[in-house]
Amino acid sequence: MTDPQKWGIAPGYHDYSGEWHEAPPATVEAILGAMHSEGLDDPAGYGDDESLLVVGPDDGRALPEGRWTLETEDGGSEPLEGGHLPRGLPLGYHRLVSPDDGRSLRLIV
């Protein structure tokens, strides 16, 4: 079965009072269908090559080893320090680029 979280789909959410609500299975399946996940365990780029990274704006996920520059879809760029994504990333399609060896990752927030 396809793991929705690998496709960037949250399993649910906490409401304003902190109560957890599961995402309806039919909704998750519809979203996976719209992403053409049929027959695939992982989205393209998921795994060892890490060519695609899907995160929430406050994920703070650890980055692959090395130095990285965040290039935002609006043309901005900033070097990243500390080995983690910063909190408060803008929503959009961005790119992480290694100034050392030119590796790049598509970053979807």
GUPABA-168475 format. One record per atom (N, C-alpha, C, O): x, y, z; residue in three letters. Coordinates in pm, whole numbers, padded with zeros to 5 digits, always signed. Example, Ala and Ser with C-alpha at 12.3 -4.5 7.8 and 13.67 -1.06 7.14 Angstrom:
<sites>
+01319-00569+00780ALA/+01230-00450+00780ALA/+01320-00330+00780ALA/+01424-00332+00846ALA/+01285-00225+00708SER/+01367-00106+00714SER/+01290+00003+00787SER/+01341+00114+00804SER/
</sites>
This chain:
<sites>
+00083-00119+00000MET/+00000+00000+00000MET/+00088+00125+00000MET/+00193+00128+00064MET/+00046+00224-00069THR/+00117+00351-00077THR/+00110+00424+00056THR/+00002+00434+00116THR/+00224+00474+00104ASP/+00229+00553+00228ASP/+00199+00698+00193ASP/+00282+00763+00130ASP/+00084+00751+00233PRO/+00047+00888+00196PRO/+00149+00992+00242PRO/+00169+01093+00174PRO/+00215+00969+00356GLN/+00312+01068+00404GLN/+00431+01082+00311GLN/+00491+01189+00304GLN/+00468+00975+00241LYS/+00578+00985+00143LYS/+00539+01077+00029LYS/+00626+01130-00040LYS/+00410+01095+00008TRP/+00360+01181-00098TRP/+00324+01319-00046TRP/+00268+01401-00118TRP/+00357+01346+00082GLY/+00333+01477+00140GLY/+00191+01497+00191GLY/+00147+01611+00209GLY/+00119+01387+00213ILE/-00019+01396+00261ILE/-00022+01367+00410ILE/+00017+01258+00453ILE/-00068+01463+00489ALA/-00074+01448+00634ALA/-00183+01347+00671ALA/-00287+01341+00605ALA/-00161+01268+00777PRO/-00261+01169+00818PRO/-00381+01230+00890PRO/-00480+01161+00916PRO/-00373+01358+00922GLY/-00480+01427+00992GLY/-00430+01561+01042GLY/-00329+01613+00995GLY/-00502+01615+01139TYR/-00462+01746+01193TYR/-00516+01762+01335TYR/-00610+01694+01376TYR/-00455+01854+01409HIS/-00505+01893+01540HIS/-00587+02020+01523HIS/-00540+02116+01460HIS/-00708+02023+01577ASP/-00789+02143+01567ASP/-00744+02245+01673ASP/-00649+02221+01747ASP/-00813+02357+01680TYR/-00775+02466+01769TYR/-00770+02424+01916TYR/-00696+02484+01994TYR/-00847+02321+01954SER/-00847+02276+02093SER/-00746+02165+02118SER/-00733+02116+02230SER/-00675+02124+02013GLY/-00575+02019+02027GLY/-00626+01880+01998GLY/-00550+01783+02005GLY/-00754+01868+01964GLU/-00810+01736+01933GLU/-00763+01689+01795GLU/-00765+01765+01698GLU/-00721+01563+01788TRP/-00672+01505+01663TRP/-00788+01458+01577TRP/-00882+01396+01627TRP/-00781+01487+01446HIS/-00881+01442+01349HIS/-00808+01368+01237HIS/-00720+01424+01171HIS/-00845+01242+01216GLU/-00787+01163+01108GLU/-00837+01214+00973GLU/-00953+01255+00961GLU/-00751+01211+00874ALA/-00795+01242+00738ALA/-00885+01129+00690ALA/-00851+01012+00708ALA/-00999+01159+00630PRO/-01087+01053+00580PRO/-01016+00969+00474PRO/-00957+01025+00381PRO/-01019+00836+00486PRO/-00951+00750+00389PRO/-00991+00779+00245PRO/-00905+00774+00156PRO/-01117+00809+00219ALA/-01160+00837+00082ALA/-01093+00964+00028ALA/-01060+00972-00090ALA/-01073+01061+00117THR/-01006+01185+00075THR/-00860+01158+00043THR/-00808+01206-00057THR/-00793+01082+00129VAL/-00652+01047+00106VAL/-00639+00972-00026VAL/-00548+01001-00104VAL/-00727+00875-00051GLU/-00722+00799-00175GLU/-00745+00889-00297GLU/-00681+00871-00400GLU/-00837+00985-00284ALA/-00863+01076-00396ALA/-00741+01163-00426ALA/-00709+01187-00542ALA/-00675+01208-00322ILE/-00554+01290-00342ILE/-00444+01206-00405ILE/-00378+01251-00499ILE/-00423+01084-00355LEU/-00322+00996-00414LEU/-00354+00967-00560LEU/-00265+00961-00644LEU/-00482+00950-00591GLY/-00522+00927-00730GLY/-00491+01046-00818GLY/-00446+01031-00931GLY/-00514+01166-00765ALA/-00484+01288-00841ALA/-00334+01303-00864ALA/-00292+01370-00958ALA/-00255+01241-00777MET/-00109+01247-00791MET/-00056+01130-00875MET/+00065+01114-00891MET/-00147+01049-00929HIS/-00111+00934-01014HIS/-00016+00838-00942HIS/+00087+00798-00997HIS/-00052+00803-00818SER/+00032+00714-00739SER/+00001+00566-00760SER/+00066+00481-00700SER/-00098+00534-00843GLU/-00141+00396-00862GLU/-00022+00307-00897GLU/+00052+00334-00992GLU/-00005+00200-00819GLY/+00100+00103-00846GLY/+00239+00146-00802GLY/+00335+00073-00825GLY/+00252+00262-00742LEU/+00383+00310-00698LEU/+00389+00312-00545LEU/+00294+00356-00480LEU/+00497+00265-00489ASP/+00515+00274-00344ASP/+00563+00412-00304ASP/+00521+00465-00202ASP/+00651+00470-00386ASP/+00713+00598-00354ASP/+00698+00695-00471ASP/+00693+00652-00586ASP/+00690+00826-00441PRO/+00690+00923-00550PRO/+00825+00928-00619PRO/+00926+00888-00560PRO/+00829+00975-00740ALA/+00955+00988-00812ALA/+01052+01070-00729ALA/+01016+01175-00676ALA/+01175+01023-00719GLY/+01277+01096-00646GLY/+01284+01063-00499GLY/+01376+01108-00431GLY/+01188+00986-00447TYR/+01190+00953-00304TYR/+01284+00837-00282TYR/+01276+00736-00352TYR/+01372+00849-00187GLY/+01465+00742-00158GLY/+01607+00792-00155GLY/+01634+00904-00112GLY/+01700+00708-00202ASP/+01842+00737-00189ASP/+01885+00864-00262ASP/+01971+00937-00213ASP/+01826+00892-00378ASP/+01872+01009-00453ASP/+01817+01140-00398ASP/+01873+01246-00425ASP/+01709+01135-00321GLU/+01652+01254-00256GLU/+01638+01372-00352GLU/+01664+01486-00315GLU/+01596+01345-00475SER/+01582+01456-00569SER/+01454+01536-00547SER/+01435+01642-00606SER/+01366+01486-00461LEU/+01242+01556-00430LEU/+01221+01551-00280LEU/+01230+01445-00218LEU/+01193+01667-00222LEU/+01167+01676-00079LEU/+01038+01754-00060LEU/+01028+01869-00103LEU/+00938+01692+00004VAL/+00810+01756+00030VAL/+00798+01777+00180VAL/+00803+01681+00256VAL/+00782+01903+00222VAL/+00780+01935+00364VAL/+00671+02039+00394VAL/+00619+02104+00303VAL/+00637+02051+00520GLY/+00551+02160+00566GLY/+00636+02282+00596GLY/+00758+02269+00606GLY/+00576+02399+00611PRO/+00653+02522+00630PRO/+00737+02524+00757PRO/+00838+02594+00762PRO/+00698+02448+00858ASP/+00772+02446+00984ASP/+00833+02310+01013ASP/+00853+02274+01129ASP/+00863+02235+00909ASP/+00914+02098+00923ASP/+01048+02093+00997ASP/+01065+02012+01087ASP/+01143+02180+00960GLY/+01274+02180+01024GLY/+01355+02054+00999GLY/+01444+02022+01077GLY/+01324+01983+00892ARG/+01389+01855+00860ARG/+01540+01870+00840ARG/+01588+01973+00792ARG/+01614+01766+00878ALA/+01758+01764+00855ALA/+01785+01756+00706ALA/+01715+01687+00632ALA/+01886+01828+00662LEU/+01926+01827+00521LEU/+02030+01719+00497LEU/+02101+01680+00589LEU/+02040+01672+00373PRO/+02152+01583+00340PRO/+02284+01654+00370PRO/+02290+01777+00369PRO/+02387+01578+00396GLU/+02517+01635+00434GLU/+02569+01734+00331GLU/+02546+01717+00211GLU/+02637+01835+00377GLY/+02698+01935+00290GLY/+02635+02071+00308GLY/+02541+02088+00386GLY/+02686+02169+00234ARG/+02630+02305+00236ARG/+02519+02314+00133ARG/+02523+02247+00030ARG/+02418+02398+00162TRP/+02304+02413+00073TRP/+02264+02559+00063TRP/+02278+02636+00159TRP/+02213+02596-00053THR/+02153+02727-00075THR/+02008+02704-00113THR/+01976+02623-00200THR/+01919+02777-00045LEU/+01777+02771-00077LEU/+01748+02874-00184LEU/+01771+02993-00164LEU/+01697+02830-00299GLU/+01655+02919-00407GLU/+01503+02913-00412GLU/+01445+02811-00449GLU/+01438+03023-00375THR/+01292+03025-00368THR/+01233+03055-00506THR/+01299+03110-00593THR/+01107+03017-00524GLU/+01043+03032-00655GLU/+01028+03178-00696GLU/+01007+03207-00814GLU/+01038+03271-00600ASP/+01026+03413-00635ASP/+01161+03475-00672ASP/+01170+03597-00690ASP/+01266+03391-00682GLY/+01397+03440-00724GLY/+01493+03470-00610GLY/+01608+03504-00635GLY/+01447+03459-00486GLY/+01535+03483-00372GLY/+01628+03365-00348GLY/+01604+03254-00397GLY/+01734+03390-00273SER/+01824+03281-00237SER/+01889+03313-00103SER/+01914+03429-00071SER/+01917+03208-00027GLU/+01985+03225+00101GLU/+02061+03098+00136GLU/+02011+02988+00115GLU/+02183+03113+00188PRO/+02257+02996+00233PRO/+02192+02940+00359PRO/+02143+03015+00444PRO/+02192+02808+00371LEU/+02134+02744+00489LEU/+02246+02696+00578LEU/+02344+02637+00532LEU/+02232+02722+00705GLU/+02332+02680+00802GLU/+02265+02593+00908GLU/+02145+02603+00929GLU/+02343+02510+00972GLY/+02292+02428+01081GLY/+02242+02292+01040GLY/+02204+02212+01126GLY/+02242+02262+00911GLY/+02205+02128+00866GLY/+02057+02095+00867GLY/+02018+01980+00847GLY/+01972+02197+00891HIS/+01827+02176+00892HIS/+01757+02284+00810HIS/+01809+02394+00794HIS/+01639+02251+00759LEU/+01557+02352+00693LEU/+01511+02454+00796LEU/+01480+02417+00909LEU/+01506+02581+00760PRO/+01457+02681+00855PRO/+01307+02668+00874PRO/+01236+02618+00786PRO/+01259+02714+00987ARG/+01114+02718+01012ARG/+01056+02837+00935ARG/+01127+02933+00906ARG/+00928+02830+00902GLY/+00861+02940+00835GLY/+00893+02951+00687GLY/+00891+03061+00631GLY/+00921+02838+00621LEU/+00947+02841+00477LEU/+00823+02888+00402LEU/+00711+02854+00441LEU/+00841+02966+00297PRO/+00725+03008+00218PRO/+00668+02890+00140PRO/+00742+02803+00094PRO/+00537+02888+00125LEU/+00474+02784+00044LEU/+00519+02800-00100LEU/+00534+02912-00149LEU/+00541+02689-00168GLY/+00577+02697-00309GLY/+00672+02587-00352GLY/+00699+02492-00278GLY/+00723+02603-00473TYR/+00816+02509-00535TYR/+00953+02576-00538TYR/+00973+02674-00611TYR/+01044+02525-00460HIS/+01176+02585-00446HIS/+01283+02483-00486HIS/+01251+02372-00529HIS/+01407+02521-00472ARG/+01517+02431-00503ARG/+01625+02450-00398ARG/+01655+02562-00356ARG/+01685+02337-00356LEU/+01805+02339-00273LEU/+01921+02303-00362LEU/+01916+02202-00433LEU/+02026+02384-00360VAL/+02142+02362-00446VAL/+02267+02357-00359VAL/+02285+02440-00270VAL/+02352+02260-00385SER/+02481+02250-00316SER/+02585+02332-00391SER/+02614+02302-00507SER/+02641+02436-00327PRO/+02744+02515-00396PRO/+02874+02436-00413PRO/+02960+02477-00490PRO/+02888+02325-00341ASP/+03011+02246-00348ASP/+03018+02157-00471ASP/+03122+02148-00536ASP/+02906+02089-00501ASP/+02912+01993-00611ASP/+02795+02005-00711ASP/+02784+01923-00802ASP/+02709+02106-00693GLY/+02601+02128-00788GLY/+02479+02039-00771GLY/+02383+02051-00847GLY/+02483+01948-00671ARG/+02363+01865-00648ARG/+02244+01957-00623ARG/+02260+02067-00570ARG/+02125+01911-00660SER/+02007+01991-00632SER/+01891+01901-00594SER/+01882+01785-00636SER/+01803+01957-00516LEU/+01681+01890-00474LEU/+01565+01984-00501LEU/+01575+02104-00475LEU/+01458+01932-00553ARG/+01334+02008-00565ARG/+01272+02008-00427ARG/+01259+01903-00365ARG/+01234+02124-00377LEU/+01174+02138-00245LEU/+01032+02191-00262LEU/+01012+02303-00309LEU/+00935+02110-00221ILE/+00795+02153-00228ILE/+00747+02175-00086ILE/+00750+02084-00003ILE/+00703+02298-00058VAL/+00657+02333+00076VAL/+00506+02354+00070VAL/+00444+02384+00172VAL/
</sites>
